[in-house]
């Protein structure tokens, strides 16, 4: 379904716009995904120091992960017209999350495919 939707979108975009979309999803979307992945990993494997927990704006890793995931979901339901180019940050993050389920080894090939998530779902 994701591949079909991306293919359909490609047919209505100019080549330059399609490359820009792929780049934004790759660069910023995966950055958003990485924030979430690291918060989840930290929640599972690390305990913050007492000094860190004492900070006035302290948030646990688990709470940060929940907030990041919720933010991605909220942004996916937002009016993309008003978001302009940042609309593709949550789309890229969601694509990376889908790749985690469909093709977990995509992360090992991430830097080999240069500026696009499109081909990472292929095994």
C-alpha positions, 0 to 999 in steps of 0.5 A: 500500500505504501509503495503504491501510494508513493508510486502514484504520488510520483506520477503527479510530481515533477522529477525535481519535486519528487527528488526534493520530497524523497530528500526531505523524507530521508533527511528530516523524516528519519531524523524525527524517527531517530529521535523517537527510536532513541527515546524508546531505547533510552527508556528501555536501557538507561536510567537518567542520573539523579541530577538529570531527574532533578532538573525543573523541566525533566521528562522521562525517556518513556514520556518523551517517546510517547510525546514524540510518537503522539506528535508524529501521529498528530502531524500526519493528520494535520493540514499539509497545505499549511505545513508546507515542506515540514509536512514530510517530516512526519511522513518520513518518520512514519515511513521509517516506522513502517519499514521497521515492521516490514523490513527491519534490516533497512537501517543497515542499508540506509546510507547506501541508498542516498537520499531516499527511503523509497528503495529501502523496503526492498529485500 
